[in-house]
Amino acid sequence: MAAAAAGALLAVPALVAVPSAPAVALEDNPFVGAEQYVNPDWSALVETAADEVGDAALAADMRAIADEPTSVWMDRIAAIEGTERQHGLEWHLDQAVAQSGGSPLVFNVVIYDLPGRDCHALASNGELPATAAGMTRYKTEYIDPIVALLDQPEYANLRVVATIEPDSLPNLVTNQSDADCVAAAPYYREGVQYAISELYEVGNVYSYIDAAHSGWLGWPNNSSGAAQEFANVIEGSTYGWAAVSGFVTNTANTTPLEETFLTNPDLQVGGGQVKSAGWFEWNPDFDEIDWTANLYDLMVAQGAPSSIGMLVDTGRNGWGGSARPTAASTSTDLNTYVNESKVDRRNHRGAWCNPAGAGIGERPTVAPSGHAESHLDAYVWVKPPGESDGSSTEIPNDEGKRLDRMCDPTYQSSELGGRFTGALADAPLSGHWFQAQFEMLVANAYPAIS
């Protein structure tokens, strides 16, 4: 009898826990049919900035964008409750509910506190070490509290759009010669998988994974490696592709949306193709329209659903002002032709910290037209204009941030071919308000604000 009972038990199929999907179906494009959250903290900074300038026209332009939507950054554990510089997540969510008035509203938030964060930079290093203990804290003290807040019933009607961990997975594609990035790699993958899985279970969160920008991942080897890395991480998460709405590019960067006068990478000028010029270094993706179109095709080939969408951060990539070219160069010298034609006025495409001459780009726009191949869900301002990328000198702080020489205008970097960084002087810590930068960004906006 005992043997028979044992045989019967063996015949019963094992019960396997199957993850349950959220009760509410996600929109294909969360921005369609919805307003977006305007961060009162950022709006107040803009109004103060306008009060401080003596140029009435510039002040008017500042006030004209004070009600544009920007993302709320959760850049450390303390940001969840709130810091001396910003209100906490719950306060922002309550403000979002009030702004919605019961109508659909997108709440943009940045998830940004992985262990070993920004492994190849110093200006925005995080608080958590790339260790098992750091991973535990990331899950229990950072992601879990954020998820618990978002999961409250009073926020169920918001459409929460989450930018997932800027610069994390891209660093695993190109910076594995850096010992810090090697150490951080397993925690980046595990952390991103945990974040998108837990956020998906809330039911109204749309996760967009950061995908760097064209000047970082546009080379064929980099782009194919990035697609494989992204797919492996997503498919290894609890819900796979269901948990990801798409990708966001150019986060906190200044790469142009379009290089207006440089549209054909294979164009022959002076005996060489345009993509072979010193500025592009054989990278065929000249701008973010190129990169998003390329990335979409690569990800669908990796198994992503055709419904995935792209976001582009256009808060600081306008490059207007008097230095902006108005036509393609007539030079027959390849490098002169490119340098006189490009709208990106940096010293090098790898110069990322507070670049001099930058301007605000396209205003936040839902489902931008004209670029069907890019599958754009929206132009967004992930990095609020006026917030520093990093300090130009060492500044003691309790945020885990250090001086990165790429933010020092006196530094000539080997990563930039020996060129100066082109960074603005007198910059504060990353994320802190930078008045001089904001004045520049508004003055150089393209399209012009006025």
Summary of the structure (lengths in Angstrom):
residues: 450
radius of gyration: 22.7
end to end distance: 88.2
largest distance: 94.4
contacts: 1538
relative contact order: 0.13
helix: 38%
strand: 12%
